[in-house]
Amino acid sequence: MKIAVVGAGGVGGYFGGLLAHAGHDVAFIARGAHLQAMRERGLRVESIGGAFTIAPATATDNPDEIGPVELVLLCVKAMISRRRSHRCARWLGRRRPC
């Protein structure tokens, strides 16, 4: 399954990391220093259940680079979720839930 994770912080990084670790095609949409670190070193997940690294991690600040996806995890702060949610529908294409 192809998945986009919008907001690769604590929540998005954890759940997106688990999905990538399970073998799904996950693209992380991030920005700034976090994006740069993911591009250079991958995504490191450390939890009570263990630790693993997704390297290389597919990470971008341009959602249009990842193409259509089957699932979008919107893991951003509430104040920007409305703005981002309108863009998510476009990534889902014909599979958009209604």
Order of alpha helices (4+ residues) and beta strands (2+ residues): beta-alpha-beta-alpha-beta-beta-beta-beta-alpha
